[in-house]
Amino acid sequence: MPIHPTAADLSRQLADNVEAFCRRYLSNGHRNGRWWCVGDVFNTEGGSMYVRLTGPSTGKGARGKWTDSATGEHGDLLDVIRLQNNEDWKAALAEARAFLSIPHQPVPERDRPLPAARDTAESARRMLRYGRPVPGTVAAAYLRSRGLGHALDQAALRFHPRCLYRPSAREPEGPDTYHPALMASVTDLSGTVMAVGRTWLAPDGRGKAAVRDQRRTLGNQLGHGVRFPGTVSDLMVAGEGMETVLSVQRVLPAVPHVAALSGAHLGALILPPGLRHLYIARDADPAGERGAATLRQRAEAAGILVSYLDPHEDDFNTDLCHLGPRDLALHLAPQLDPNDAVAHLPFEDALVA
């Protein structure tokens, strides 16, 4: 009687063929350094699910492990097959054995080898140490051009005068380039830096650099965010983009704000203890709406009161630039709890309905 490999054996064998696996079952994704990025386990286009392509066969950092930052789900490659087969374990095991029995073509040759596994959070901390304060730099010009001059002295923001941009696998072949960049420190609840967000800028700061991915994050971003502290502890505003969050913070300076840096990561944000009321600043796009809905569900399950803040136009930075801070406050006032509006909106006429 033949001896079939166990589920654990199959999982390890799938991980040994991780890139061939991704090219078959997650074909709408793409390789990005040590990761395969795709929308979700059902092979949707996008980038919120990360599959590790390198690392040991088992244990921490093992190849073949994946996390979906939009939902917080994680698992191994056998879990991908199981979920794609409507959680039918018998069908999943049969599919895994069939995949492993097929001779696989070598993955395409790379111009650069996959980088060795490294501590990306430590790389993010090192990058931030190279940064300098924002005032007087190209990053200051950029923030002022977006109506965010109040944020120049925020401790979470730094400036890098010559930040490396390396084309991804989705871009045409091209050389590495260097551009000025606005950096944002992504921290956990204790304030430890876990990642760094980079926005590459035009040389004069009047816009972003002419590169395909104008924003990227390095490090362990899942659950963490860029934090702009306030003076109250039981309220918080969370949002997707840094400019969105800073725009709301312009008119609610006493309330702590957190930027998750993507709609997917907004849904996975770890909330602080003692939080009474969470305001979610929504962007008017599908990814932002999905992330906001996921975060709301998690927060309400934890007994936290949740309210949405919706922009007048497509996002709050557009509102700030077009309306100015006074009219943005007027727009936000009816969306706030009346007590919060009275206590924290600095414009008295904003409280007029």
Contacts in CASP RR format, 6 or more apart in sequence:
PFRMAT RR
TARGET T0000
AUTHOR 0000-0000-0000
METHOD contacts of the structure
MODEL  1
MPIHPTAADLSRQLADNVEAFCRRYLSNGHRNGRWWCVGDVFNTEGGSMY
VRLTGPSTGKGARGKWTDSATGEHGDLLDVIRLQNNEDWKAALAEARAFL
SIPHQPVPERDRPLPAARDTAESARRMLRYGRPVPGTVAAAYLRSRGLGH
ALDQAALRFHPRCLYRPSAREPEGPDTYHPALMASVTDLSGTVMAVGRTW
LAPDGRGKAAVRDQRRTLGNQLGHGVRFPGTVSDLMVAGEGMETVLSVQR
VLPAVPHVAALSGAHLGALILPPGLRHLYIARDADPAGERGAATLRQRAE
AAGILVSYLDPHEDDFNTDLCHLGPRDLALHLAPQLDPNDAVAHLPFEDA
LVA
4 93 0 8 1.000
4 97 0 8 1.000
5 13 0 8 1.000
5 97 0 8 1.000
7 78 0 8 1.000
7 89 0 8 1.000
7 93 0 8 1.000
10 78 0 8 1.000
10 93 0 8 1.000
10 96 0 8 1.000
10 97 0 8 1.000
10 100 0 8 1.000
11 76 0 8 1.000
11 77 0 8 1.000
11 78 0 8 1.000
12 57 0 8 1.000
12 58 0 8 1.000
13 100 0 8 1.000
14 21 0 8 1.000
14 64 0 8 1.000
14 76 0 8 1.000
14 77 0 8 1.000
14 78 0 8 1.000
14 81 0 8 1.000
14 96 0 8 1.000
14 99 0 8 1.000
14 100 0 8 1.000
15 57 0 8 1.000
15 62 0 8 1.000
15 63 0 8 1.000
15 64 0 8 1.000
15 65 0 8 1.000
15 76 0 8 1.000
15 77 0 8 1.000
16 57 0 8 1.000
16 63 0 8 1.000
17 99 0 8 1.000
17 100 0 8 1.000
17 104 0 8 1.000
18 36 0 8 1.000
18 51 0 8 1.000
18 52 0 8 1.000
18 53 0 8 1.000
18 63 0 8 1.000
18 64 0 8 1.000
18 77 0 8 1.000
19 31 0 8 1.000
19 36 0 8 1.000
19 53 0 8 1.000
19 107 0 8 1.000
20 104 0 8 1.000
20 105 0 8 1.000
20 107 0 8 1.000
21 64 0 8 1.000
21 77 0 8 1.000
21 80 0 8 1.000
21 99 0 8 1.000
22 29 0 8 1.000
22 31 0 8 1.000
22 36 0 8 1.000
22 38 0 8 1.000
22 51 0 8 1.000
22 53 0 8 1.000
23 107 0 8 1.000
24 99 0 8 1.000
25 43 0 8 1.000
25 77 0 8 1.000
25 80 0 8 1.000
25 81 0 8 1.000
25 84 0 8 1.000
26 36 0 8 1.000
26 38 0 8 1.000
26 41 0 8 1.000
26 43 0 8 1.000
26 49 0 8 1.000
26 51 0 8 1.000
26 80 0 8 1.000
27 43 0 8 1.000
28 38 0 8 1.000
28 39 0 8 1.000
28 43 0 8 1.000
28 44 0 8 1.000
28 45 0 8 1.000
28 46 0 8 1.000
29 36 0 8 1.000
29 37 0 8 1.000
29 38 0 8 1.000
29 39 0 8 1.000
29 43 0 8 1.000
29 45 0 8 1.000
29 46 0 8 1.000
29 47 0 8 1.000
30 36 0 8 1.000
30 37 0 8 1.000
30 38 0 8 1.000
30 168 0 8 1.000
30 169 0 8 1.000
30 170 0 8 1.000
31 37 0 8 1.000
31 53 0 8 1.000
31 169 0 8 1.000
32 168 0 8 1.000
32 169 0 8 1.000
32 170 0 8 1.000
33 53 0 8 1.000
33 114 0 8 1.000
33 115 0 8 1.000
33 169 0 8 1.000
34 52 0 8 1.000
34 53 0 8 1.000
34 54 0 8 1.000
34 114 0 8 1.000
34 115 0 8 1.000
34 117 0 8 1.000
35 50 0 8 1.000
35 51 0 8 1.000
35 52 0 8 1.000
35 53 0 8 1.000
36 50 0 8 1.000
36 51 0 8 1.000
36 53 0 8 1.000
37 46 0 8 1.000
37 47 0 8 1.000
37 49 0 8 1.000
37 50 0 8 1.000
37 51 0 8 1.000
38 44 0 8 1.000
38 45 0 8 1.000
38 46 0 8 1.000
38 47 0 8 1.000
38 49 0 8 1.000
38 51 0 8 1.000
39 45 0 8 1.000
39 46 0 8 1.000
39 47 0 8 1.000
39 48 0 8 1.000
39 49 0 8 1.000
39 68 0 8 1.000
39 70 0 8 1.000
40 46 0 8 1.000
40 48 0 8 1.000
40 49 0 8 1.000
40 68 0 8 1.000
40 70 0 8 1.000
40 71 0 8 1.000
41 49 0 8 1.000
41 66 0 8 1.000
41 68 0 8 1.000
41 73 0 8 1.000
41 79 0 8 1.000
41 80 0 8 1.000
41 83 0 8 1.000
41 84 0 8 1.000
42 83 0 8 1.000
42 84 0 8 1.000
43 84 0 8 1.000
47 264 0 8 1.000
48 68 0 8 1.000
48 69 0 8 1.000
48 70 0 8 1.000
48 262 0 8 1.000
48 263 0 8 1.000
48 264 0 8 1.000
48 265 0 8 1.000
49 66 0 8 1.000
49 67 0 8 1.000
49 68 0 8 1.000
49 69 0 8 1.000
49 70 0 8 1.000
50 66 0 8 1.000
50 67 0 8 1.000
50 68 0 8 1.000
50 69 0 8 1.000
51 64 0 8 1.000
51 65 0 8 1.000
51 66 0 8 1.000
51 77 0 8 1.000
52 61 0 8 1.000
52 62 0 8 1.000
52 63 0 8 1.000
52 64 0 8 1.000
52 65 0 8 1.000
52 66 0 8 1.000
53 63 0 8 1.000
53 64 0 8 1.000
53 114 0 8 1.000
54 63 0 8 1.000
54 114 0 8 1.000
54 115 0 8 1.000
54 116 0 8 1.000
54 117 0 8 1.000
55 61 0 8 1.000
55 62 0 8 1.000
55 63 0 8 1.000
55 117 0 8 1.000
56 62 0 8 1.000
56 63 0 8 1.000
57 63 0 8 1.000
61 117 0 8 1.000
62 76 0 8 1.000
64 76 0 8 1.000
64 77 0 8 1.000
65 74 0 8 1.000
65 75 0 8 1.000
65 76 0 8 1.000
66 74 0 8 1.000
66 75 0 8 1.000
66 76 0 8 1.000
66 77 0 8 1.000
66 79 0 8 1.000
66 80 0 8 1.000
67 73 0 8 1.000
67 74 0 8 1.000
67 75 0 8 1.000
67 222 0 8 1.000
68 74 0 8 1.000
68 264 0 8 1.000
69 221 0 8 1.000
69 222 0 8 1.000
69 223 0 8 1.000
69 262 0 8 1.000
69 264 0 8 1.000
69 265 0 8 1.000
69 267 0 8 1.000
69 268 0 8 1.000
70 263 0 8 1.000
70 264 0 8 1.000
70 265 0 8 1.000
70 267 0 8 1.000
70 268 0 8 1.000
70 290 0 8 1.000
70 291 0 8 1.000
70 294 0 8 1.000
71 267 0 8 1.000
71 268 0 8 1.000
71 294 0 8 1.000
72 222 0 8 1.000
72 268 0 8 1.000
78 92 0 8 1.000
78 93 0 8 1.000
78 96 0 8 1.000
81 92 0 8 1.000
81 95 0 8 1.000
81 96 0 8 1.000
81 99 0 8 1.000
82 88 0 8 1.000
82 89 0 8 1.000
82 92 0 8 1.000
85 91 0 8 1.000
85 92 0 8 1.000
85 95 0 8 1.000
111 173 0 8 1.000
120 195 0 8 1.000
120 218 0 8 1.000
120 219 0 8 1.000
120 220 0 8 1.000
121 193 0 8 1.000
121 194 0 8 1.000
121 195 0 8 1.000
121 219 0 8 1.000
121 220 0 8 1.000
123 218 0 8 1.000
123 219 0 8 1.000
124 185 0 8 1.000
124 186 0 8 1.000
124 193 0 8 1.000
124 194 0 8 1.000
124 195 0 8 1.000
124 196 0 8 1.000
124 197 0 8 1.000
124 218 0 8 1.000
124 219 0 8 1.000
125 193 0 8 1.000
125 196 0 8 1.000
127 160 0 8 1.000
127 183 0 8 1.000
127 196 0 8 1.000
127 218 0 8 1.000
128 158 0 8 1.000
128 183 0 8 1.000
128 185 0 8 1.000
128 193 0 8 1.000
128 196 0 8 1.000
130 160 0 8 1.000
131 158 0 8 1.000
131 159 0 8 1.000
131 160 0 8 1.000
131 183 0 8 1.000
132 158 0 8 1.000
132 159 0 8 1.000
132 160 0 8 1.000
132 161 0 8 1.000
133 153 0 8 1.000
133 158 0 8 1.000
133 159 0 8 1.000
134 140 0 8 1.000
134 143 0 8 1.000
134 151 0 8 1.000
134 152 0 8 1.000
134 153 0 8 1.000
134 154 0 8 1.000
134 157 0 8 1.000
134 158 0 8 1.000
134 159 0 8 1.000
134 182 0 8 1.000
135 152 0 8 1.000
135 153 0 8 1.000
137 159 0 8 1.000
137 161 0 8 1.000
137 180 0 8 1.000
138 159 0 8 1.000
138 161 0 8 1.000
138 180 0 8 1.000
138 201 0 8 1.000
138 202 0 8 1.000
138 203 0 8 1.000
138 204 0 8 1.000
138 205 0 8 1.000
139 157 0 8 1.000
139 159 0 8 1.000
139 180 0 8 1.000
139 181 0 8 1.000
139 182 0 8 1.000
139 201 0 8 1.000
139 205 0 8 1.000
140 149 0 8 1.000
140 152 0 8 1.000
140 159 0 8 1.000
141 204 0 8 1.000
141 205 0 8 1.000
141 206 0 8 1.000
142 182 0 8 1.000
142 199 0 8 1.000
142 201 0 8 1.000
142 202 0 8 1.000
142 205 0 8 1.000
142 206 0 8 1.000
142 207 0 8 1.000
142 208 0 8 1.000
143 149 0 8 1.000
143 151 0 8 1.000
143 152 0 8 1.000
143 157 0 8 1.000
143 182 0 8 1.000
143 246 0 8 1.000
144 152 0 8 1.000
145 205 0 8 1.000
145 206 0 8 1.000
145 207 0 8 1.000
146 243 0 8 1.000
146 317 0 8 1.000
146 320 0 8 1.000
146 321 0 8 1.000
147 247 0 8 1.000
147 250 0 8 1.000
147 317 0 8 1.000
147 320 0 8 1.000
147 321 0 8 1.000
148 243 0 8 1.000
148 246 0 8 1.000
148 247 0 8 1.000
148 250 0 8 1.000
148 317 0 8 1.000
148 320 0 8 1.000
150 246 0 8 1.000
150 249 0 8 1.000
150 250 0 8 1.000
150 253 0 8 1.000
151 157 0 8 1.000
151 228 0 8 1.000
151 246 0 8 1.000
151 249 0 8 1.000
154 228 0 8 1.000
154 246 0 8 1.000
155 185 0 8 1.000
156 184 0 8 1.000
156 185 0 8 1.000
156 187 0 8 1.000
156 226 0 8 1.000
156 227 0 8 1.000
156 228 0 8 1.000
157 182 0 8 1.000
157 183 0 8 1.000
157 184 0 8 1.000
157 185 0 8 1.000
158 182 0 8 1.000
158 183 0 8 1.000
158 184 0 8 1.000
158 185 0 8 1.000
159 180 0 8 1.000
159 181 0 8 1.000
159 182 0 8 1.000
159 183 0 8 1.000
160 180 0 8 1.000
160 181 0 8 1.000
160 183 0 8 1.000
160 198 0 8 1.000
161 180 0 8 1.000
162 178 0 8 1.000
162 179 0 8 1.000
162 180 0 8 1.000
163 178 0 8 1.000
163 179 0 8 1.000
163 180 0 8 1.000
163 181 0 8 1.000
163 183 0 8 1.000
163 198 0 8 1.000
163 200 0 8 1.000
164 176 0 8 1.000
164 177 0 8 1.000
164 178 0 8 1.000
165 176 0 8 1.000
165 177 0 8 1.000
165 178 0 8 1.000
165 179 0 8 1.000
165 200 0 8 1.000
165 209 0 8 1.000
165 211 0 8 1.000
166 176 0 8 1.000
167 173 0 8 1.000
167 174 0 8 1.000
167 176 0 8 1.000
167 212 0 8 1.000
168 212 0 8 1.000
168 213 0 8 1.000
170 212 0 8 1.000
171 212 0 8 1.000
177 211 0 8 1.000
179 200 0 8 1.000
179 201 0 8 1.000
179 203 0 8 1.000
179 209 0 8 1.000
179 211 0 8 1.000
180 200 0 8 1.000
180 201 0 8 1.000
180 203 0 8 1.000
180 205 0 8 1.000
180 209 0 8 1.000
181 198 0 8 1.000
181 199 0 8 1.000
181 200 0 8 1.000
181 201 0 8 1.000
182 198 0 8 1.000
182 199 0 8 1.000
182 201 0 8 1.000
183 196 0 8 1.000
183 197 0 8 1.000
183 198 0 8 1.000
183 199 0 8 1.000
184 196 0 8 1.000
184 197 0 8 1.000
184 198 0 8 1.000
184 199 0 8 1.000
184 226 0 8 1.000
184 242 0 8 1.000
184 259 0 8 1.000
184 261 0 8 1.000
185 193 0 8 1.000
185 196 0 8 1.000
185 197 0 8 1.000
185 226 0 8 1.000
186 193 0 8 1.000
186 194 0 8 1.000
186 195 0 8 1.000
186 196 0 8 1.000
186 197 0 8 1.000
186 217 0 8 1.000
186 219 0 8 1.000
186 221 0 8 1.000
186 224 0 8 1.000
186 225 0 8 1.000
186 226 0 8 1.000
186 261 0 8 1.000
187 193 0 8 1.000
187 194 0 8 1.000
187 224 0 8 1.000
187 225 0 8 1.000
187 226 0 8 1.000
187 227 0 8 1.000
188 194 0 8 1.000
188 223 0 8 1.000
188 224 0 8 1.000
188 270 0 8 1.000
189 270 0 8 1.000
189 272 0 8 1.000
191 227 0 8 1.000
194 219 0 8 1.000
194 220 0 8 1.000
194 221 0 8 1.000
194 224 0 8 1.000
195 217 0 8 1.000
195 218 0 8 1.000
195 219 0 8 1.000
195 220 0 8 1.000
195 221 0 8 1.000
195 224 0 8 1.000
195 225 0 8 1.000
196 217 0 8 1.000
196 218 0 8 1.000
196 219 0 8 1.000
197 215 0 8 1.000
197 216 0 8 1.000
197 217 0 8 1.000
197 218 0 8 1.000
197 226 0 8 1.000
197 261 0 8 1.000
198 215 0 8 1.000
198 216 0 8 1.000
198 217 0 8 1.000
198 218 0 8 1.000
199 208 0 8 1.000
199 214 0 8 1.000
199 215 0 8 1.000
199 242 0 8 1.000
200 208 0 8 1.000
200 209 0 8 1.000
200 211 0 8 1.000
200 214 0 8 1.000
200 215 0 8 1.000
201 207 0 8 1.000
201 208 0 8 1.000
201 209 0 8 1.000
202 208 0 8 1.000
202 209 0 8 1.000
202 210 0 8 1.000
208 214 0 8 1.000
215 261 0 8 1.000
217 261 0 8 1.000
217 262 0 8 1.000
221 261 0 8 1.000
221 265 0 8 1.000
222 265 0 8 1.000
222 268 0 8 1.000
223 260 0 8 1.000
223 265 0 8 1.000
223 268 0 8 1.000
223 269 0 8 1.000
223 270 0 8 1.000
224 269 0 8 1.000
224 270 0 8 1.000
225 258 0 8 1.000
225 259 0 8 1.000
225 260 0 8 1.000
225 261 0 8 1.000
225 265 0 8 1.000
225 269 0 8 1.000
226 242 0 8 1.000
226 245 0 8 1.000
226 258 0 8 1.000
226 259 0 8 1.000
226 261 0 8 1.000
227 256 0 8 1.000
227 257 0 8 1.000
227 258 0 8 1.000
228 245 0 8 1.000
228 246 0 8 1.000
228 249 0 8 1.000
228 256 0 8 1.000
228 257 0 8 1.000
228 258 0 8 1.000
228 259 0 8 1.000
229 256 0 8 1.000
230 253 0 8 1.000
230 254 0 8 1.000
230 255 0 8 1.000
230 256 0 8 1.000
230 257 0 8 1.000
231 254 0 8 1.000
232 254 0 8 1.000
232 255 0 8 1.000
232 256 0 8 1.000
232 344 0 8 1.000
233 256 0 8 1.000
233 274 0 8 1.000
234 274 0 8 1.000
234 275 0 8 1.000
234 276 0 8 1.000
234 277 0 8 1.000
235 255 0 8 1.000
235 256 0 8 1.000
235 275 0 8 1.000
235 276 0 8 1.000
235 277 0 8 1.000
235 278 0 8 1.000
235 279 0 8 1.000
235 340 0 8 1.000
235 344 0 8 1.000
236 255 0 8 1.000
236 256 0 8 1.000
236 257 0 8 1.000
236 258 0 8 1.000
236 271 0 8 1.000
236 272 0 8 1.000
236 275 0 8 1.000
236 277 0 8 1.000
236 278 0 8 1.000
236 279 0 8 1.000
237 245 0 8 1.000
237 248 0 8 1.000
237 249 0 8 1.000
237 252 0 8 1.000
237 255 0 8 1.000
237 256 0 8 1.000
237 257 0 8 1.000
237 258 0 8 1.000
237 278 0 8 1.000
237 279 0 8 1.000
237 280 0 8 1.000
237 281 0 8 1.000
237 309 0 8 1.000
238 245 0 8 1.000
238 257 0 8 1.000
238 258 0 8 1.000
238 259 0 8 1.000
238 260 0 8 1.000
238 266 0 8 1.000
238 269 0 8 1.000
238 278 0 8 1.000
238 279 0 8 1.000
238 280 0 8 1.000
238 281 0 8 1.000
238 295 0 8 1.000
239 245 0 8 1.000
239 257 0 8 1.000
239 258 0 8 1.000
239 259 0 8 1.000
239 260 0 8 1.000
239 266 0 8 1.000
239 280 0 8 1.000
239 281 0 8 1.000
239 282 0 8 1.000
239 283 0 8 1.000
239 292 0 8 1.000
240 259 0 8 1.000
240 260 0 8 1.000
240 261 0 8 1.000
240 262 0 8 1.000
240 263 0 8 1.000
240 266 0 8 1.000
240 281 0 8 1.000
240 282 0 8 1.000
240 283 0 8 1.000
240 287 0 8 1.000
240 288 0 8 1.000
240 291 0 8 1.000
240 292 0 8 1.000
241 259 0 8 1.000
241 260 0 8 1.000
241 261 0 8 1.000
241 262 0 8 1.000
241 283 0 8 1.000
242 259 0 8 1.000
242 261 0 8 1.000
243 315 0 8 1.000
243 316 0 8 1.000
243 317 0 8 1.000
244 259 0 8 1.000
244 281 0 8 1.000
244 283 0 8 1.000
244 315 0 8 1.000
244 316 0 8 1.000
244 317 0 8 1.000
245 257 0 8 1.000
245 258 0 8 1.000
245 259 0 8 1.000
245 281 0 8 1.000
246 257 0 8 1.000
246 259 0 8 1.000
246 317 0 8 1.000
247 315 0 8 1.000
247 316 0 8 1.000
247 317 0 8 1.000
247 319 0 8 1.000
247 320 0 8 1.000
247 328 0 8 1.000
248 257 0 8 1.000
248 281 0 8 1.000
248 309 0 8 1.000
248 316 0 8 1.000
248 332 0 8 1.000
249 255 0 8 1.000
249 257 0 8 1.000
250 320 0 8 1.000
250 325 0 8 1.000
250 328 0 8 1.000
251 325 0 8 1.000
251 328 0 8 1.000
251 329 0 8 1.000
251 332 0 8 1.000
251 345 0 8 1.000
251 346 0 8 1.000
251 347 0 8 1.000
251 350 0 8 1.000
252 332 0 8 1.000
252 344 0 8 1.000
252 345 0 8 1.000
253 346 0 8 1.000
254 343 0 8 1.000
254 344 0 8 1.000
255 279 0 8 1.000
255 340 0 8 1.000
255 344 0 8 1.000
258 269 0 8 1.000
260 266 0 8 1.000
260 267 0 8 1.000
260 268 0 8 1.000
260 269 0 8 1.000
262 287 0 8 1.000
263 283 0 8 1.000
263 287 0 8 1.000
263 288 0 8 1.000
263 290 0 8 1.000
263 291 0 8 1.000
263 292 0 8 1.000
264 287 0 8 1.000
264 290 0 8 1.000
264 291 0 8 1.000
266 280 0 8 1.000
266 288 0 8 1.000
266 291 0 8 1.000
266 292 0 8 1.000
266 294 0 8 1.000
266 295 0 8 1.000
267 290 0 8 1.000
267 291 0 8 1.000
267 292 0 8 1.000
267 294 0 8 1.000
267 295 0 8 1.000
267 298 0 8 1.000
268 294 0 8 1.000
269 295 0 8 1.000
271 278 0 8 1.000
271 298 0 8 1.000
271 299 0 8 1.000
271 302 0 8 1.000
271 304 0 8 1.000
275 299 0 8 1.000
275 304 0 8 1.000
276 304 0 8 1.000
276 305 0 8 1.000
277 304 0 8 1.000
277 305 0 8 1.000
277 306 0 8 1.000
277 307 0 8 1.000
277 337 0 8 1.000
277 340 0 8 1.000
278 295 0 8 1.000
278 299 0 8 1.000
278 304 0 8 1.000
278 305 0 8 1.000
278 306 0 8 1.000
278 307 0 8 1.000
279 306 0 8 1.000
279 307 0 8 1.000
279 308 0 8 1.000
279 309 0 8 1.000
279 336 0 8 1.000
280 292 0 8 1.000
280 295 0 8 1.000
280 296 0 8 1.000
280 306 0 8 1.000
280 307 0 8 1.000
280 308 0 8 1.000
280 309 0 8 1.000
281 309 0 8 1.000
281 311 0 8 1.000
281 316 0 8 1.000
282 288 0 8 1.000
282 289 0 8 1.000
282 292 0 8 1.000
282 308 0 8 1.000
282 309 0 8 1.000
282 310 0 8 1.000
282 311 0 8 1.000
283 289 0 8 1.000
283 311 0 8 1.000
283 314 0 8 1.000
283 315 0 8 1.000
284 310 0 8 1.000
284 311 0 8 1.000
284 313 0 8 1.000
284 314 0 8 1.000
284 315 0 8 1.000
285 314 0 8 1.000
292 308 0 8 1.000
295 306 0 8 1.000
296 306 0 8 1.000
296 308 0 8 1.000
299 306 0 8 1.000
300 306 0 8 1.000
307 335 0 8 1.000
307 336 0 8 1.000
307 337 0 8 1.000
308 335 0 8 1.000
309 316 0 8 1.000
309 332 0 8 1.000
309 335 0 8 1.000
309 336 0 8 1.000
310 335 0 8 1.000
311 318 0 8 1.000
311 319 0 8 1.000
311 331 0 8 1.000
312 319 0 8 1.000
312 323 0 8 1.000
312 331 0 8 1.000
313 319 0 8 1.000
313 322 0 8 1.000
316 328 0 8 1.000
319 328 0 8 1.000
319 331 0 8 1.000
320 328 0 8 1.000
323 331 0 8 1.000
325 347 0 8 1.000
326 347 0 8 1.000
326 349 0 8 1.000
326 350 0 8 1.000
329 345 0 8 1.000
329 346 0 8 1.000
329 347 0 8 1.000
329 350 0 8 1.000
330 347 0 8 1.000
330 349 0 8 1.000
330 350 0 8 1.000
330 352 0 8 1.000
332 345 0 8 1.000
332 350 0 8 1.000
333 341 0 8 1.000
333 345 0 8 1.000
333 350 0 8 1.000
333 351 0 8 1.000
333 352 0 8 1.000
333 353 0 8 1.000
334 353 0 8 1.000
336 344 0 8 1.000
336 345 0 8 1.000
341 350 0 8 1.000
341 351 0 8 1.000
342 351 0 8 1.000
345 351 0 8 1.000
END
